[in-house]
């Protein structure tokens, strides 16, 4: 079985960069990546890639800071 990662997408690049700053400050490992084709037909935007083990914490931090998110922890294969 292929491993899965979790993806959070945002309505703008600005929200993605803000999320990255908040998560890194809280020592939650994440990487910004282009939005995977499986999640969007356009080739625009950034998404946060996270391990499932930190997803709940990441979502709680971003909610607390009122970061707008579109897709919240969608699983995709590595």
N, C-alpha and C positions, 0 to 999 in steps of 0.2 A: 504494500500500500504506500502510495506517495505521501510524503509529509505535506502538511498544509501550513500556510502562514495566514495571518489576519491582516486585513487591509481596512483603513479608514480613509474615506474620500471627503473632500471639502468643496464648498462652492466657489472658492477662488484660491489662487496661489498664496495670497496674503494669509488666509486662514491656515493653510498648510505650514507656512513658515512660523506662524505664531504657535501652532500646536507643537512643532518640533522644538521650539525654544522652551516651552512649558515642560514638555516631557523630559528633555535633556536636563533641565534644572532640577527636576525631581528624580534624576538618575533612572528614568525608564528608557530602556534601549529601544530606539526606533530609527528607521531610515526612510528618508523621503525618496520616492521613486515616481516615474511617470505612471499615470493611472493605467492599470492593466487593460488591455483590449477587451477582456472578458467582462469588464465593468462599465465600459463606455465606448461608444462607437466613434467618438472624436478622439483625436490624439493630443488633447490639451489637458493640462492640469497635473497636479501632484497629489500623491497619496502617501499616507504613512504606513510602512510595513512593520508589523510587530509580531512577536511570538505570542501564542495563545496564553501563555502563563502570565503575561503582563497586561492583557487586553482590558480586563475589568478595572484595574487601577488606572490605566491610561484614559479610559472613557470617563471615569469619575473625576480625574484631574481636569480634563478638557471641559466637562459639563460645569464644574465649579468655576472655571474661568470663562464660561459662556462662549467657547469656541464653537462656531457653527460647523456641523458635520453633515454629510449626506448619507453615505453608507458607513455603518458602524460595526466594524469587525467582520466583514465578509471573508469567508474562508476561500482561499485559492490554493492550488497545488504549487509547491516549490518548483 
